[in-house]
Amino acid sequence: MSTPPAPDRPISQELLELTFRLTARLRGGLDAAHTDLGLPPAQAQALASLRAPVPMRELATMLACDASNVTGIVDGLERRGLVERRPDPRDRRVKQLVLTEEGERRRAALDAHIAKTAGEVFDLPERDQEALRDLLSRLVEEPDA
């Protein structure tokens, strides 16, 4: 007696699997970028996130991690000469993170790697890129929609 065919998988499962595969492709490009720059992944992510002086607590929010974890990440960036801790002019108890010249240079190199990876992964006609962007935006901005 043969086994009955499995019911079709829900499209949501296919979307999930495709999303994981796409994420793995993006992660591979990002891993290559931080390896080329000699940075651990967490430091590379922090460096990519620093666009202006920010308090350490805000960086923790941007990285979706506990503030105590940011201390170790920032210590590593500081040892490499990529960031400095400076007192916030509005509240000297708060330390702001500021990129050094070398930090700016490394972040620009990281941005270039990221742009190259994104260009390779999302190598679609512009119209398709815009449609994908719009769909992803809806999912991110309106998760219950």
N, CA, C and O of each residue as an XYZ file, in Angstrom:
580
protein
N       0.854     -1.179      0.000
C       0.000      0.000      0.000
C       0.894      1.236      0.000
O       1.825      1.320      0.802
N       0.630      2.190     -0.880
C       1.459      3.383     -0.985
C       0.986      4.454     -0.006
O      -0.174      4.489      0.404
N       1.926      5.322      0.352
C       1.624      6.423      1.266
C       0.929      7.522      0.485
O       1.353      7.878     -0.614
N      -0.151      8.063      1.061
C      -0.842      9.142      0.347
C       0.082     10.352      0.199
O       0.933     10.583      1.057
N      -0.073     11.118     -0.865
C       0.786     12.299     -1.053
C       0.575     13.291      0.090
O      -0.528     13.456      0.610
N       1.668     13.938      0.455
C       1.585     14.952      1.513
C       0.804     16.148      0.989
O       0.924     16.514     -0.180
N       0.013     16.748      1.852
C      -0.708     17.945      1.399
C       0.292     19.037      1.019
O       1.404     19.097      1.545
N      -0.124     19.878      0.113
C       0.754     20.984     -0.291
C       1.151     21.798      0.928
O       0.371     22.012      1.857
N       2.405     22.243      0.881
C       2.875     23.101      1.984
C       2.228     24.470      1.859
O       2.001     24.964      0.755
N       1.938     25.068      2.985
C       1.398     26.437      2.914
C       2.448     27.384      2.334
O       3.647     27.204      2.548
N       1.991     28.369      1.616
C       2.925     29.329      1.012
C       3.712     30.062      2.085
O       4.851     30.465      1.849
N       3.116     30.242      3.272
C       3.845     30.914      4.352
C       5.102     30.133      4.729
O       6.113     30.736      5.089
N       5.057     28.809      4.653
C       6.239     27.999      4.938
C       7.290     28.193      3.844
O       8.482     28.286      4.136
N       6.856     28.253      2.606
C       7.797     28.517      1.506
C       8.446     29.887      1.677
O       9.652     30.035      1.476
N       7.642     30.894      2.051
C       8.178     32.239      2.261
C       9.209     32.242      3.384
O      10.245     32.899      3.284
N       8.921     31.512      4.438
C       9.854     31.440      5.558
C      11.175     30.810      5.116
O      12.248     31.325      5.430
N      11.094     29.706      4.396
C      12.306     29.045      3.934
C      13.098     29.927      2.974
O      14.325     29.993      3.054
N      12.406     30.592      2.083
C      13.098     31.494      1.158
C      13.745     32.663      1.901
O      14.846     33.094      1.556
N      13.061     33.165      2.913
C      13.612     34.261      3.716
C      14.873     33.810      4.429
O      15.853     34.553      4.475
N      14.868     32.603      4.987
C      16.064     32.079      5.648
C      17.218     31.922      4.652
O      18.364     32.244      4.966
N      16.912     31.430      3.460
C      17.962     31.257      2.451
C      18.529     32.601      2.006
O      19.737     32.742      1.815
N      17.650     33.582      1.844
C      18.092     34.924      1.466
C      18.938     35.538      2.575
O      19.965     36.164      2.310
N      18.503     35.355      3.805
C      19.252     35.867      4.951
C      20.638     35.238      5.004
O      21.615     35.920      5.311
N      20.731     33.955      4.710
C      22.030     33.284      4.704
C      22.948     33.882      3.635
O      24.145     34.041      3.871
N      22.400     34.213      2.465
C      23.212     34.855      1.417
C      23.715     36.215      1.873
O      24.883     36.553      1.682
N      22.825     36.992      2.476
C      23.223     38.307      2.964
C      24.262     38.174      4.068
O      25.248     38.910      4.086
N      24.048     37.235      4.992
C      24.977     37.023      6.105
C      26.361     36.643      5.570
O      27.377     37.093      6.100
N      26.400     35.820      4.527
C      27.690     35.439      3.947
C      28.464     36.640      3.444
O      29.674     36.734      3.653
N      27.779     37.556      2.784
C      28.435     38.775      2.307
C      28.895     39.661      3.440
O      29.972     40.253      3.377
N      28.079     39.754      4.481
C      28.445     40.576      5.633
C      29.597     39.944      6.402
O      30.481     40.647      6.892
N      29.587     38.621      6.507
C      30.704     37.940      7.178
C      32.009     38.208      6.456
O      33.036     38.451      7.089
N      31.971     38.165      5.133
C      33.175     38.448      4.356
C      33.634     39.886      4.591
O      34.833     40.155      4.670
N      32.683     40.801      4.702
C      33.030     42.211      4.909
C      33.732     42.412      6.243
O      34.782     43.053      6.293
N      33.176     41.879      7.323
C      33.821     42.122      8.621
C      35.128     41.354      8.743
O      36.043     41.796      9.437
N      35.225     40.200      8.070
C      36.485     39.461      8.076
C      37.562     40.251      7.345
O      38.689     40.357      7.829
N      37.221     40.809      6.177
C      38.182     41.618      5.422
C      38.671     42.814      6.228
O      39.814     43.246      6.080
N      37.798     43.346      7.085
C      38.171     44.514      7.887
C      38.789     44.123      9.227
O      39.184     44.990     10.006
N      38.872     42.825      9.494
C      39.481     42.369     10.738
C      38.657     42.672     11.971
O      39.206     42.922     13.044
N      37.328     42.653     11.823
C      36.443     42.972     12.943
C      35.551     41.789     13.299
O      35.073     41.091     12.404
N      35.321     41.551     14.582
C      34.310     40.567     14.957
C      32.928     41.052     14.506
O      32.723     42.256     14.351
N      31.982     40.140     14.296
C      30.656     40.531     13.796
C      29.967     41.624     14.627
O      29.414     42.565     14.059
N      29.993     41.514     15.936
C      29.297     42.507     16.771
C      29.923     43.894     16.615
O      29.210     44.897     16.586
N      31.249     43.950     16.514
C      31.902     45.244     16.332
C      31.589     45.819     14.959
O      31.390     47.026     14.821
N      31.546     44.970     13.948
C      31.203     45.445     12.600
C      29.777     45.983     12.580
O      29.519     47.021     11.971
N      28.857     45.298     13.233
C      27.467     45.762     13.270
C      27.373     47.100     14.000
O      26.646     47.995     13.571
N      28.110     47.232     15.102
C      28.105     48.497     15.839
C      28.688     49.616     14.979
O      28.136     50.715     14.917
N      29.797     49.328     14.325
C      30.443     50.327     13.475
C      29.497     50.780     12.364
O      29.396     51.973     12.079
N      28.811     49.834     11.744
C      27.874     50.170     10.671
C      26.706     51.004     11.186
O      26.109     51.766     10.425
N      26.374     50.870     12.465
C      25.233     51.575     13.043
C      25.562     53.005     13.456
O      24.655     53.823     13.614
N      26.833     53.315     13.633
C      27.230     54.637     14.140
C      27.312     55.644     12.992
O      28.291     55.666     12.246
N      26.293     56.462     12.860
C      26.240     57.495     11.811
C      26.444     58.890     12.387
O      26.773     59.833     11.667
N      26.246     59.004     13.678
C      26.393     60.279     14.386
C      26.697     59.920     15.840
O      26.490     58.778     16.249
N      27.184     60.880     16.622
C      27.418     60.563     18.035
C      26.126     60.064     18.698
O      25.064     60.671     18.557
N      26.244     58.955     19.415
C      25.089     58.387     20.115
C      25.514     57.923     21.495
O      26.653     57.500     21.693
N      24.587     58.003     22.462
C      24.874     57.429     23.784
C      24.962     55.902     23.672
O      24.366     55.299     22.780
N      25.703     55.301     24.576
C      25.866     53.852     24.553
C      24.521     53.143     24.669
O      24.310     52.113     24.029
N      23.624     53.674     25.465
C      22.304     53.042     25.623
C      21.551     53.020     24.292
O      20.860     52.049     23.982
N      21.685     54.084     23.514
C      21.024     54.127     22.209
C      21.632     53.106     21.250
O      20.915     52.488     20.463
N      22.957     52.929     21.316
C      23.589     51.901     20.488
C      23.052     50.525     20.883
O      22.822     49.682     20.016
N      22.854     50.293     22.157
C      22.293     49.012     22.609
C      20.920     48.788     21.988
O      20.606     47.677     21.561
N      20.112     49.822     21.935
C      18.787     49.715     21.312
C      18.928     49.411     19.822
O      18.212     48.563     19.290
N      19.846     50.099     19.153
C      20.050     49.890     17.719
C      20.507     48.460     17.428
O      20.143     47.882     16.404
N      21.310     47.891     18.340
C      21.829     46.539     18.149
C      20.905     45.473     18.738
O      21.166     44.276     18.615
N      19.824     45.920     19.377
C      18.866     45.009     20.015
C      19.570     44.097     21.022
O      19.369     42.883     21.029
N      20.397     44.708     21.869
C      21.072     43.921     22.902
C      21.067     44.704     24.211
O      20.709     45.881     24.247
N      21.463     44.039     25.264
C      21.519     44.654     26.579
C      22.658     45.681     26.622
O      23.698     45.498     25.990
N      22.443     46.749     27.369
C      23.456     47.802     27.462
C      24.779     47.264     27.985
O      25.837     47.763     27.603
N      24.742     46.248     28.860
C      25.987     45.696     29.391
C      26.813     45.026     28.286
O      28.041     44.997     28.373
N      26.164     44.493     27.260
C      26.891     43.882     26.135
C      27.609     44.936     25.297
O      28.674     44.677     24.738
N      27.020     46.120     25.216
C      27.598     47.186     24.403
C      28.950     47.618     24.956
O      29.835     48.016     24.197
N      29.112     47.541     26.267
C      30.386     47.947     26.867
C      31.541     47.153     26.282
O      32.561     47.734     25.911
N      31.402     45.841     26.193
C      32.458     45.007     25.626
C      32.691     45.287     24.155
O      33.832     45.316     23.696
N      31.610     45.493     23.416
C      31.726     45.795     21.986
C      32.471     47.112     21.792
O      33.378     47.209     20.965
N      32.082     48.115     22.556
C      32.705     49.436     22.440
C      34.153     49.390     22.919
O      35.019     50.048     22.342
N      34.420     48.617     23.969
C      35.815     48.474     24.427
C      36.698     47.976     23.276
O      37.802     48.482     23.069
N      36.206     46.987     22.536
C      36.963     46.455     21.409
C      37.173     47.487     20.313
O      38.267     47.603     19.761
N      36.122     48.237     19.999
C      36.239     49.283     18.980
C      37.202     50.377     19.431
O      37.960     50.925     18.630
N      37.159     50.681     20.709
C      38.037     51.715     21.250
C      39.502     51.254     21.210
O      40.387     52.035     20.860
N      39.757     49.989     21.566
C      41.126     49.457     21.505
C      41.679     49.509     20.080
O      42.882     49.681     19.882
N      40.803     49.360     19.097
C      41.221     49.406     17.691
C      41.339     50.842     17.173
O      41.727     51.059     16.025
N      41.003     51.820     18.017
C      41.098     53.219     17.608
C      39.981     53.659     16.682
O      40.153     54.604     15.911
N      38.825     52.979     16.745
C      37.721     53.284     15.827
C      36.646     54.171     16.443
O      35.924     54.857     15.719
N      36.530     54.166     17.764
C      35.563     55.040     18.441
C      36.208     55.663     19.669
O      37.204     55.176     20.204
N      35.596     56.760     20.086
C      35.976     57.409     21.347
C      34.712     57.613     22.154
O      33.633     57.830     21.602
N      34.857     57.540     23.462
C      33.761     57.887     24.369
C      33.981     59.342     24.770
O      35.055     59.715     25.240
N      32.949     60.153     24.576
C      33.040     61.571     24.934
C      31.836     61.944     25.779
O      30.749     61.401     25.584
N      32.018     62.866     26.716
C      30.866     63.310     27.510
C      29.835     63.998     26.620
O      30.186     64.761     25.721
N      28.571     63.721     26.879
C      27.477     64.386     26.165
C      27.448     65.835     26.625
O      27.438     66.090     27.829
N      27.433     66.799     25.696
C      27.445     68.214     26.104
C      26.219     68.613     26.932
O      26.277     69.580     27.692
N      25.117     67.882     26.792
C      23.898     68.208     27.547
C      23.856     67.530     28.906
O      23.171     68.004     29.812
N      24.583     66.422     29.061
C      24.583     65.674     30.324
C      25.915     64.944     30.423
O      26.093     63.886     29.820
N      26.842     65.499     31.174
C      28.204     64.970     31.227
C      28.278     63.577     31.844
O      29.316     62.922     31.748
N      27.201     63.111     32.473
C      27.181     61.741     33.014
C      27.024     60.716     31.902
O      27.371     59.547     32.070
N      26.495     61.163     30.758
C      26.246     60.273     29.627
C      27.453     60.301     28.697
O      27.970     61.367     28.363
N      27.892     59.122     28.286
C      29.002     59.018     27.324
C      28.443     58.784     25.934
O      27.641     57.878     25.705
N      28.889     59.626     25.013
C      28.507     59.450     23.611
C      29.641     58.749     22.880
O      30.818     58.926     23.193
N      29.254     57.955     21.907
C      30.229     57.262     21.072
C      30.413     58.054     19.793
O      29.444     58.401     19.118
N      31.657     58.334     19.468
C      31.992     59.126     18.294
C      33.043     58.356     17.502
O      34.028     57.881     18.067
N      32.833     58.235     16.202
C      33.812     57.572     15.355
C      35.055     58.438     15.213
O      34.966     59.659     15.081
N      36.208     57.794     15.240
C      37.465     58.476     14.938
C      37.608     58.545     13.413
O      36.771     58.014     12.683
N      38.663     59.197     12.942
C      38.905     59.228     11.490
C      39.051     57.807     10.946
O      38.505     57.479      9.893
N      39.789     56.970     11.670
C      39.958     55.579     11.236
C      38.622     54.842     11.293
O      38.338     54.002     10.440
N      37.810     55.152     12.286
C      36.485     54.550     12.372
C      35.612     54.945     11.194
O      34.878     54.118     10.654
N      35.690     56.204     10.798
C      34.937     56.675      9.624
C      35.409     55.940      8.365
O      34.598     55.537      7.532
N      36.727     55.771      8.239
C      37.287     55.094      7.076
C      36.836     53.632      7.030
O      36.445     53.126      5.978
N      36.894     52.965      8.177
C      36.483     51.556      8.212
C      34.983     51.414      7.982
O      34.540     50.470      7.328
N      34.203     52.346      8.514
C      32.757     52.270      8.286
C      32.445     52.470      6.809
O      31.565     51.800      6.269
N      33.150     53.379      6.153
C      32.955     53.587      4.711
C      33.307     52.307      3.942
O      32.602     51.931      3.006
N      34.391     51.644      4.336
C      34.763     50.384      3.679
C      33.698     49.320      3.929
O      33.356     48.556      3.026
N      33.179     49.269      5.143
C      32.109     48.322      5.475
C      30.859     48.626      4.659
O      30.212     47.714      4.143
N      30.520     49.904      4.543
C      29.361     50.311      3.732
C      29.529     49.869      2.282
O      28.571     49.424      1.648
N      30.746     49.992      1.760
C      31.005     49.587      0.370
C      30.812     48.083      0.207
O      30.229     47.634     -0.780
N      31.298     47.304      1.172
C      31.093     45.850      1.140
C      29.600     45.514      1.175
O      29.118     44.667      0.422
N      28.885     46.196      2.065
C      27.452     45.933      2.232
C      26.702     46.280      0.945
O      25.829     45.530      0.507
N      27.048     47.425      0.339
C      26.392     47.832     -0.911
C      26.662     46.822     -2.022
O      25.772     46.518     -2.816
N      27.883     46.304     -2.079
C      28.228     45.300     -3.092
C      27.410     44.030     -2.883
O      26.865     43.469     -3.834
N      27.328     43.585     -1.643
C      26.538     42.383     -1.335
C      25.079     42.595     -1.692
O      24.461     41.738     -2.323
N      24.523     43.741     -1.289
C      23.111     44.027     -1.588
C      22.884     44.063     -3.093
O      21.876     43.553     -3.582
N      23.814     44.660     -3.829
C      23.677     44.721     -5.280
C      23.677     43.346     -5.922
O      22.957     43.103     -6.890
N      24.489     42.446     -5.376
C      24.544     41.074     -5.908
C      23.292     40.280     -5.532
O      22.724     39.578     -6.369
N      22.872     40.392     -4.293
C      21.719     39.611     -3.817
C      20.422     40.099     -4.455
O      19.568     39.295     -4.828
N      20.281     41.395     -4.577
C      19.038     41.966     -5.104
C      19.197     42.410     -6.554
O      18.665     43.444     -6.957
N      19.925     41.627     -7.326
C      20.156     41.927     -8.736
C      18.886     41.594     -9.531
O      18.781     40.549    -10.172
N      17.955     42.503     -9.464
C      16.657     42.377    -10.132
C      16.400     43.653    -10.921
O      17.028     44.680    -10.661
N      15.494     43.598    -11.870
C      15.100     44.853    -12.526
C      14.586     45.853    -11.479
O      14.023     45.468    -10.454
N      14.793     47.123    -11.758
C      14.421     48.166    -10.794
C      12.961     48.060    -10.357
O      12.649     48.258     -9.183
N      12.085     47.755    -11.276
C      10.654     47.641    -10.952
C      10.421     46.528     -9.923
O       9.625     46.692     -8.999
N      11.113     45.403    -10.084
C      10.996     44.304     -9.126
C      11.605     44.683     -7.773
O      11.065     44.333     -6.724
N      12.724     45.395     -7.804
C      13.331     45.858     -6.549
C      12.357     46.752     -5.782
O      12.201     46.618     -4.568
N      11.707     47.661     -6.503
C      10.753     48.570     -5.855
C       9.573     47.795     -5.282
O       9.119     48.091     -4.177
N       9.072     46.810     -6.019
C       7.948     46.003     -5.521
C       8.360     45.217     -4.282
O       7.605     45.148     -3.312
N       9.554     44.624     -4.308
C      10.043     43.870     -3.151
C      10.229     44.801     -1.957
O       9.852     44.459     -0.836
N      10.811     45.980     -2.198
C      10.981     46.962     -1.121
C       9.649     47.317     -0.497
O       9.526     47.364      0.727
N       8.648     47.567     -1.331
C       7.338     47.956     -0.817
C       6.698     46.840      0.006
O       6.098     47.101      1.049
N       6.826     45.608     -0.459
C       6.276     44.472      0.287
C       7.001     44.277      1.618
O       6.367     44.073      2.653
N       8.322     44.340      1.584
C       9.081     44.184      2.823
C       8.784     45.317      3.800
O       8.701     45.092      5.007
N       8.625     46.520      3.288
C       8.281     47.656      4.146
C       6.952     47.424      4.845
O       6.810     47.711      6.034
N       5.992     46.910      4.114
C       4.684     46.616      4.723
C       4.838     45.605      5.860
O       4.238     45.773      6.921
N       5.627     44.574      5.647
C       5.800     43.563      6.676
C       6.527     44.120      7.900
O       6.205     43.764      9.034
N       7.499     44.986      7.669
C       8.265     45.558      8.765
C       7.461     46.595      9.528
O       7.438     46.591     10.758
N       6.798     47.485      8.793
C       6.093     48.603      9.404
C       4.708     48.243      9.917
O       4.204     48.882     10.841
N       4.094     47.232      9.332
C       2.746     46.826      9.712
C       2.710     45.315      9.907
O       2.079     44.606      9.124
N       3.390     44.810     10.956
C       3.510     43.360     11.091
C       2.176     42.609     11.221
O       2.120     41.408     10.957
N       1.124     43.291     11.618
C      -0.176     42.624     11.776
C      -1.049     42.761     10.547
O      -2.160     42.231     10.512
N      -0.557     43.473      9.525
C      -1.381     43.699      8.338
C      -1.542     42.445      7.520
O      -2.209     42.464      6.486
